[in-house]
């Protein structure tokens, strides 16, 4: 088939050679006598124009438009060249069955104008494409049903044999007048041999009308169907029925596959037509099963690094002198978090952590502080429903027990009014608020997570450095200037879930 691309580009030569074939004969040793060129017919000009446009579209990759031009060229002048170009276009569109049909038509109707080599190439291309076909047998009831594959009609004769199809998914639609249309999808692979059977359900019901008199005309939907008694099929749905001269107009609901009888002669009189029945309700869609709610106990061991954004008030503060890490302190913490997952998206856990933060004082090694803290309280955990990887976030609060201590040099500078500068430590209890966000990996219920945590702790509880001494200078009555200490840092946790 690769050599058949020549057929497309030979079309340019056809603009000058008129109705010449794909392969031009080799020139004889002696050139023929010059003859007066014959004027082209309107069909020849149409052929040349469509072939030229088709080749340009093919080169541009617009194979559907190129196919239309090659079909128009064949209608103007039937010959092998446009059929081969149609086959090339169909092949580019992955419609191998139609490509094979065009090549077979070229061989059967125009083989005389093709060279032996071109015939061999066409035969080889047909064999190559047939090798990837899968086959589908379609059986239908009723026999007169129309079959469409991928929105294209299938001839009734073709249904008698196996239908060749290219690999992939195909939509098969079967319809018939008076029946419910049915569509199925089938996946075809090379060499497959499948069978689809369709038995259409009727979309009509029967109506039988018996008038009080044998001569009474019976009218259905404005058309007189007979006199006295009439019975016949009607499409499912409402229909207007009238026994002319005996009653007014009534409406009858026809149900597919069932028979409705109107006996106007019953009880020796004219029976009124039944009222309009209620249309049947559409079947309710089945609810999709709700995903299983995950619940159960879990626990994690966690640890992390903390960076406070403040130092005690008589130290230089972090980021002083416009330097990013000037006087920055740090520390770490470890803890436990047992909890219970109450829903796929949420859980409650208890917080218990121990941590310590240390920092230099004014860049002097012998002057420093140390803040030891114990955190405890309840925490709300939220998470996405991912099975393996999920988002996790927490929001909690509680209490923080603080112990602040200073080296001797720092204490003497901080508390000059006390005997011996005795303010080396202080402790207290204050509020705690925390939140964090990150992700967690769940490997067979083993939980491994990485988050970024933010803590906000009160410090007003640490307001007396030496309860037995009287402070004259109260500038350090509270270690931190505004009584609030923010801290932030990464946290990692490892645990197990029983959900």
C-alpha positions as CSV (number, residue, x, y, z in Angstrom):
1,X,0.0,0.0,0.0
2,X,3.0,2.3,0.5
3,X,3.6,2.5,-3.2
4,X,0.0,3.5,-3.7
5,X,0.8,7.0,-2.4
6,X,2.2,7.4,-5.9
7,X,-1.4,7.2,-7.1
8,X,-2.2,10.4,-5.3
9,X,0.7,12.4,-6.6
10,X,0.3,11.0,-10.1
11,X,-3.0,13.0,-10.1
12,X,-0.9,16.1,-10.8
13,X,0.3,14.4,-14.0
14,X,-3.4,13.8,-14.9
15,X,-3.9,17.6,-15.2
16,X,-1.7,17.4,-18.3
17,X,-2.4,13.8,-19.4
18,X,-6.2,14.1,-19.4
19,X,-7.6,10.6,-19.0
20,X,-4.3,8.8,-18.7
21,X,-4.0,5.8,-16.3
22,X,-1.9,5.7,-13.1
23,X,1.2,4.1,-14.7
24,X,2.0,5.7,-18.1
25,X,3.6,3.4,-20.7
26,X,7.3,3.7,-21.3
27,X,8.2,5.7,-24.5
28,X,9.2,3.7,-27.5
29,X,12.6,4.1,-29.1
30,X,11.1,6.1,-31.9
31,X,8.7,8.9,-30.8
32,X,5.3,8.8,-32.3
33,X,4.2,11.3,-34.9
34,X,2.9,14.5,-33.5
35,X,-0.8,14.8,-33.5
36,X,-3.1,17.8,-33.1
37,X,-4.1,17.9,-29.3
38,X,-7.8,17.1,-28.8
39,X,-9.8,19.6,-26.7
40,X,-10.8,18.3,-23.3
41,X,-14.4,17.5,-22.5
42,X,-16.3,19.1,-19.6
43,X,-16.0,15.8,-17.7
44,X,-12.3,15.7,-18.2
45,X,-11.9,19.2,-16.9
46,X,-14.1,18.3,-13.9
47,X,-12.0,15.2,-13.3
48,X,-8.7,17.1,-13.4
49,X,-10.0,19.8,-11.1
50,X,-11.3,17.4,-8.4
51,X,-8.2,15.2,-8.5
52,X,-5.9,18.3,-8.1
53,X,-7.9,19.6,-5.2
54,X,-8.1,16.2,-3.6
55,X,-4.4,15.7,-3.8
56,X,-3.8,19.1,-2.1
57,X,-6.3,18.2,0.7
58,X,-4.7,14.8,1.2
59,X,-1.3,16.4,1.6
60,X,-2.8,18.8,4.1
61,X,-4.1,15.9,6.2
62,X,-7.8,16.7,5.5
63,X,-8.7,13.1,4.4
64,X,-12.5,13.5,4.6
65,X,-12.5,16.5,2.3
66,X,-10.0,14.8,0.0
67,X,-12.2,11.7,-0.1
68,X,-15.2,13.8,-1.3
69,X,-13.0,15.3,-4.2
70,X,-11.8,11.8,-5.3
71,X,-15.4,10.6,-5.3
72,X,-16.4,13.5,-7.5
73,X,-13.5,12.8,-9.8
74,X,-14.6,9.2,-10.2
75,X,-18.2,10.3,-11.0
76,X,-16.8,12.6,-13.7
77,X,-14.5,10.0,-15.3
78,X,-14.6,6.5,-13.9
79,X,-11.1,5.0,-13.8
80,X,-8.7,3.3,-11.3
81,X,-6.8,6.4,-10.2
82,X,-9.5,8.1,-8.1
83,X,-10.6,4.7,-6.6
84,X,-7.0,4.1,-5.4
85,X,-6.9,7.6,-4.0
86,X,-10.2,6.9,-2.2
87,X,-8.7,3.7,-0.7
88,X,-5.7,5.7,0.5
89,X,-8.0,8.3,2.2
90,X,-10.1,5.6,3.8
91,X,-7.0,3.9,5.1
92,X,-5.8,7.2,6.7
93,X,-9.3,7.4,8.4
94,X,-8.8,3.8,9.7
95,X,-11.8,2.5,7.6
96,X,-9.9,-0.5,6.2
97,X,-13.1,-2.3,5.0
98,X,-14.0,0.6,2.7
99,X,-10.4,0.9,1.6
100,X,-10.4,-2.8,0.6
101,X,-13.8,-2.3,-1.2
102,X,-12.3,0.5,-3.3
103,X,-9.2,-1.5,-4.3
104,X,-11.3,-4.5,-5.2
105,X,-13.6,-2.3,-7.3
106,X,-10.5,-0.8,-9.1
107,X,-9.2,-4.3,-9.8
108,X,-12.6,-5.7,-11.0
109,X,-13.7,-2.8,-13.2
110,X,-10.5,-1.0,-14.2
111,X,-7.9,-3.8,-14.0
112,X,-7.3,-3.5,-17.7
113,X,-5.8,0.0,-17.3
114,X,-3.6,-1.0,-14.4
115,X,-0.1,-2.4,-14.8
116,X,0.7,-5.9,-13.6
117,X,2.9,-4.4,-10.9
118,X,0.1,-2.0,-9.7
119,X,-2.3,-5.0,-9.6
120,X,0.1,-7.0,-7.5
121,X,0.5,-4.0,-5.1
122,X,-3.2,-3.6,-4.8
123,X,-3.7,-7.3,-4.1
124,X,-0.9,-7.2,-1.5
125,X,-2.5,-4.2,0.2
126,X,-5.9,-5.9,0.3
127,X,-4.3,-9.0,2.0
128,X,-2.5,-6.8,4.6
129,X,-5.7,-4.9,5.5
130,X,-7.8,-8.1,5.6
131,X,-5.3,-9.6,8.1
132,X,-6.4,-7.1,10.8
133,X,-10.2,-7.6,10.3
134,X,-12.5,-8.9,13.0
135,X,-15.8,-10.4,12.0
136,X,-19.3,-9.8,13.3
137,X,-22.4,-11.9,12.7
138,X,-25.7,-10.0,13.4
139,X,-29.1,-11.7,13.8
140,X,-32.2,-9.6,14.1
141,X,-35.9,-10.0,14.8
142,X,-38.0,-8.9,13.0
143,X,-36.2,-9.9,9.8
144,X,-37.1,-6.5,8.2
145,X,-35.2,-4.5,10.8
146,X,-32.7,-1.9,9.6
147,X,-29.1,-2.3,10.9
148,X,-26.6,0.5,11.2
149,X,-23.0,0.2,12.2
150,X,-21.2,3.5,13.3
151,X,-24.2,5.5,11.8
152,X,-23.9,3.8,8.4
153,X,-26.6,1.5,7.0
154,X,-25.7,-2.1,6.4
155,X,-27.2,-3.7,3.3
156,X,-29.7,-6.6,4.0
157,X,-27.6,-8.9,1.8
158,X,-24.5,-8.2,3.9
159,X,-26.3,-9.5,7.0
160,X,-26.3,-12.9,5.5
161,X,-22.6,-13.2,5.9
162,X,-20.0,-12.2,8.5
163,X,-19.4,-8.5,8.4
164,X,-15.7,-7.5,8.4
165,X,-14.8,-4.7,10.8
166,X,-11.6,-2.9,11.7
167,X,-10.3,-3.3,15.3
168,X,-11.9,-1.0,17.9
169,X,-15.3,-0.2,19.4
170,X,-18.3,-0.1,17.1
171,X,-21.9,1.0,17.7
172,X,-24.6,-1.4,16.3
173,X,-28.1,0.1,16.0
174,X,-31.1,-2.0,15.1
175,X,-34.5,-0.4,14.3
176,X,-37.8,-1.3,12.7
177,X,-41.2,0.5,12.4
178,X,-43.4,-0.4,15.3
179,X,-40.5,-1.6,17.5
180,X,-38.2,0.0,20.1
181,X,-34.8,0.8,18.6
182,X,-31.9,-1.0,20.3
183,X,-28.2,-0.1,20.3
184,X,-25.2,-2.1,21.5
185,X,-21.5,-1.5,21.5
186,X,-19.0,-4.2,20.5
187,X,-15.2,-4.2,20.7
188,X,-13.5,-5.9,17.8
189,X,-10.0,-7.2,17.6
190,X,-8.1,-8.7,14.7
191,X,-9.1,-12.2,14.0
192,X,-12.2,-12.1,16.3
193,X,-15.4,-13.8,15.3
194,X,-18.4,-12.5,17.4
195,X,-22.2,-12.8,17.1
196,X,-24.8,-10.3,18.2
197,X,-28.5,-11.1,18.4
198,X,-31.2,-8.5,18.6
199,X,-34.9,-9.2,19.3
200,X,-36.7,-5.9,19.3
201,X,-39.6,-5.2,21.6
202,X,-42.8,-4.0,19.9
203,X,-43.6,-0.3,20.4
204,X,-47.2,-0.7,19.3
205,X,-50.4,-1.9,21.0
206,X,-53.7,-3.1,19.7
207,X,-57.0,-1.1,19.8
208,X,-60.4,-2.8,19.3
209,X,-63.5,-0.6,19.0
210,X,-67.1,-2.0,18.8
211,X,-69.7,0.6,18.0
212,X,-73.4,0.4,19.0
213,X,-74.4,0.1,15.4
214,X,-72.8,-1.8,12.6
215,X,-73.0,1.2,10.3
216,X,-71.3,3.7,12.6
217,X,-68.0,5.0,11.2
218,X,-65.1,4.6,13.6
219,X,-62.5,7.4,13.5
220,X,-59.0,7.2,15.0
221,X,-56.8,10.3,15.1
222,X,-59.0,12.0,12.5
223,X,-59.0,9.1,10.0
224,X,-62.0,6.8,9.5
225,X,-60.7,3.2,10.0
226,X,-63.9,1.3,9.4
227,X,-67.6,0.9,10.4
228,X,-69.2,-1.0,13.3
229,X,-66.1,-2.9,14.5
230,X,-62.4,-2.1,14.0
231,X,-59.2,-3.6,15.3
232,X,-55.7,-2.6,14.5
233,X,-52.2,-1.7,15.7
234,X,-51.4,1.7,17.0
235,X,-48.2,3.3,18.2
236,X,-47.8,3.4,21.9
237,X,-49.2,6.7,23.4
238,X,-52.5,8.7,23.4
239,X,-54.9,8.5,20.5
240,X,-58.2,10.3,19.8
241,X,-61.1,7.8,19.1
242,X,-64.6,8.7,18.0
243,X,-67.7,6.7,17.0
244,X,-69.3,9.2,14.7
245,X,-72.9,10.0,15.6
246,X,-72.8,8.0,18.8
247,X,-70.5,9.8,21.2
248,X,-68.0,12.7,21.6
249,X,-64.3,12.5,21.2
250,X,-62.4,10.5,23.8
251,X,-58.7,9.8,24.3
252,X,-57.3,6.3,24.8
253,X,-53.8,5.4,26.0
254,X,-52.2,2.6,24.0
255,X,-49.5,0.5,25.8
256,X,-46.9,-1.3,23.8
257,X,-47.7,-5.0,23.5
258,X,-51.2,-4.8,25.0
259,X,-54.7,-4.6,23.6
260,X,-57.3,-2.0,24.6
261,X,-61.0,-2.8,24.0
262,X,-63.7,-0.1,23.7
263,X,-67.2,-1.7,23.6
264,X,-69.6,1.1,22.8
265,X,-72.4,-1.4,22.3
266,X,-72.3,-2.8,25.8
267,X,-75.4,-2.4,27.9
268,X,-77.5,-1.8,24.8
269,X,-76.6,1.8,24.6
270,X,-73.9,4.3,23.8
271,X,-71.0,4.0,26.3
272,X,-68.9,7.0,26.9
273,X,-65.3,6.8,25.9
274,X,-62.9,6.4,28.9
275,X,-61.2,9.5,30.3
276,X,-57.7,10.2,29.4
277,X,-55.5,7.8,31.3
278,X,-52.5,9.0,33.2
279,X,-49.3,8.5,31.3
280,X,-47.1,5.8,32.9
281,X,-44.4,7.3,35.0
282,X,-40.9,6.9,33.8
283,X,-39.0,4.2,35.6
284,X,-37.0,5.5,38.5
285,X,-33.3,5.4,38.1
286,X,-31.6,3.0,40.4
287,X,-29.6,4.8,43.0
288,X,-25.9,4.3,42.8
289,X,-24.6,2.5,45.8
290,X,-23.1,4.9,48.3
291,X,-19.4,4.5,49.0
292,X,-18.6,2.7,52.2
293,X,-18.1,5.1,55.2
294,X,-14.8,4.4,56.8
295,X,-14.7,4.4,60.6
296,X,-12.2,3.2,63.2
297,X,-9.5,3.9,65.7
298,X,-6.1,5.1,64.7
299,X,-2.9,6.5,66.2
300,X,0.2,8.3,65.2
301,X,3.7,9.1,66.5
302,X,4.9,12.5,65.4
303,X,7.8,14.8,65.5
304,X,8.9,18.0,63.9
305,X,10.9,21.2,63.9
306,X,9.7,24.5,65.3
307,X,10.8,28.1,64.5
308,X,9.5,30.8,66.8
309,X,8.8,34.2,65.4
310,X,9.7,36.0,68.6
311,X,12.4,36.0,71.4
312,X,11.8,37.2,75.0
313,X,11.4,41.0,75.1
314,X,15.0,41.8,76.3
315,X,16.6,39.9,73.4
316,X,17.1,41.2,69.9
317,X,14.2,39.9,67.8
318,X,14.5,37.6,64.8
319,X,15.2,39.2,61.5
320,X,16.8,42.2,63.2
321,X,19.0,44.6,61.2
322,X,17.3,43.4,58.0
323,X,19.1,40.1,58.1
324,X,16.9,37.0,57.3
325,X,18.4,34.6,59.9
326,X,19.9,37.1,62.4
327,X,19.2,35.7,65.9
328,X,16.8,33.0,64.6
329,X,16.2,30.2,67.1
330,X,14.8,26.7,66.6
331,X,13.8,23.5,68.3
332,X,11.9,20.3,68.0
333,X,9.1,18.3,69.5
334,X,7.7,14.7,69.7
335,X,4.3,13.5,70.5
336,X,1.4,11.0,70.3
337,X,-2.0,11.4,68.7
338,X,-4.6,8.7,69.4
339,X,-7.9,9.2,67.6
340,X,-11.1,7.8,66.1
341,X,-12.2,8.3,62.5
342,X,-15.9,9.1,62.7
343,X,-16.4,9.4,58.9
344,X,-14.5,9.0,55.7
345,X,-13.8,12.8,55.8
346,X,-13.2,13.5,59.5
347,X,-11.8,12.2,62.8
348,X,-11.1,13.4,66.3
349,X,-7.8,12.9,68.1
350,X,-6.0,13.8,71.3
351,X,-2.9,15.9,71.3
352,X,0.1,15.2,73.6
353,X,3.4,16.8,72.7
354,X,6.7,17.7,74.4
355,X,9.0,20.3,72.8
356,X,11.9,22.6,73.4
357,X,13.1,25.8,71.7
358,X,16.5,27.4,72.3
359,X,18.0,30.6,71.0
360,X,21.0,32.8,71.2
361,X,20.9,36.1,73.0
362,X,22.2,39.1,71.1
363,X,24.8,36.9,69.3
364,X,26.7,36.1,72.5
365,X,27.3,32.4,73.2
366,X,27.2,32.7,77.0
367,X,23.8,34.4,76.9
368,X,20.8,32.3,75.8
369,X,17.3,31.1,76.7
370,X,15.5,27.8,76.6
371,X,11.7,27.4,76.4
372,X,10.3,23.9,77.2
373,X,6.6,23.2,76.5
374,X,4.1,20.5,76.9
375,X,1.0,20.7,74.7
376,X,-2.3,18.8,75.2
377,X,-5.8,19.2,73.9
378,X,-8.4,17.9,71.4
379,X,-7.9,18.1,67.6
380,X,-10.3,17.9,64.6
381,X,-8.8,16.0,61.7
382,X,-10.2,16.4,58.1
383,X,-9.1,14.3,55.1
384,X,-9.9,13.5,51.5
385,X,-11.3,10.0,50.7
386,X,-8.2,8.8,48.8
387,X,-7.3,5.2,49.2
388,X,-3.5,5.6,49.0
389,X,-2.7,9.3,49.0
390,X,-5.0,11.8,50.7
391,X,-5.0,15.4,51.9
392,X,-5.0,15.9,55.6
393,X,-5.5,18.9,57.8
394,X,-6.1,19.6,61.5
395,X,-7.5,22.3,63.7
396,X,-7.1,22.0,67.4
397,X,-6.5,23.8,70.7
398,X,-5.9,23.2,74.4
399,X,-3.3,24.2,76.9
400,X,0.4,24.7,76.9
401,X,2.6,24.3,80.0
402,X,5.7,26.5,79.6
403,X,9.1,26.5,81.4
404,X,11.4,29.4,80.5
405,X,15.0,29.4,81.7
406,X,18.0,31.7,81.1
407,X,21.7,31.4,81.7
408,X,23.2,33.4,84.6
409,X,24.6,36.3,82.5
410,X,21.2,36.8,80.8
411,X,19.3,36.6,84.2
412,X,21.5,39.2,85.8
413,X,21.0,41.6,82.9
414,X,17.2,41.0,82.8
415,X,16.6,41.4,86.6
416,X,19.1,43.8,88.0
417,X,16.8,44.8,90.8
418,X,16.6,41.4,92.3
419,X,19.3,40.1,94.8
420,X,21.9,38.3,92.6
421,X,19.7,38.8,89.5
422,X,17.7,35.7,90.6
423,X,15.3,35.2,87.7
424,X,16.8,32.2,86.0
425,X,13.5,30.5,85.3
426,X,9.7,30.9,85.1
427,X,6.8,28.7,84.3
428,X,3.1,28.9,83.7
429,X,0.0,27.5,81.9
430,X,-1.6,29.3,78.9
431,X,-3.8,28.7,75.9
432,X,-2.8,26.8,72.7
433,X,-4.2,26.9,69.2
434,X,-2.7,24.9,66.3
435,X,-3.4,24.0,62.7
436,X,-1.6,22.1,60.0
437,X,-2.0,20.9,56.4
438,X,-0.3,18.4,54.2
439,X,-0.7,14.9,52.7
440,X,-0.7,11.3,54.0
441,X,0.2,8.0,52.3
442,X,-1.9,4.9,53.4
443,X,-0.1,1.6,52.7
444,X,-2.2,-1.2,54.0
445,X,-3.4,1.0,56.9
446,X,0.2,2.1,57.7
447,X,0.0,5.9,57.8
448,X,3.0,8.1,56.8
449,X,2.4,11.8,56.5
450,X,4.2,15.2,56.1
451,X,2.5,18.4,57.1
452,X,3.3,22.1,57.8
453,X,2.2,23.0,61.4
454,X,1.5,26.4,62.9
455,X,1.2,27.0,66.6
456,X,-0.1,30.0,68.5
457,X,0.6,29.9,72.3
458,X,-0.1,32.3,75.1
459,X,2.8,33.4,77.4
460,X,1.1,35.6,80.0
461,X,1.1,32.6,82.5
462,X,4.9,33.1,82.8
463,X,4.6,36.4,84.7
464,X,6.8,35.9,87.8
465,X,10.5,35.0,87.7
466,X,10.9,34.7,91.4
467,X,7.8,34.4,93.5
468,X,9.8,35.1,96.7
469,X,11.3,38.4,95.6
470,X,9.8,41.7,95.0
471,X,10.4,43.2,91.5
472,X,11.2,46.9,91.4
473,X,11.8,47.0,87.7
474,X,8.8,45.3,86.0
475,X,9.9,45.5,82.4
476,X,10.2,41.7,82.3
477,X,7.2,40.8,84.3
478,X,6.0,38.9,81.2
479,X,8.8,37.3,79.1
480,X,7.1,38.2,75.8
481,X,6.0,41.7,75.0
482,X,2.4,41.1,73.9
483,X,1.9,37.7,75.5
484,X,1.5,35.6,72.3
485,X,4.2,33.4,70.8
486,X,3.7,32.2,67.1
487,X,5.7,29.1,65.9
488,X,5.8,27.2,62.7
489,X,7.6,24.2,61.1
490,X,7.4,20.9,59.3
491,X,5.9,17.8,61.0
492,X,6.2,14.1,60.1
493,X,4.0,11.4,61.5
494,X,3.9,7.6,61.3
495,X,0.9,5.5,62.6
496,X,-1.7,2.8,61.9
497,X,-5.4,3.0,61.2
498,X,-8.0,0.3,62.1
499,X,-10.6,1.3,59.6
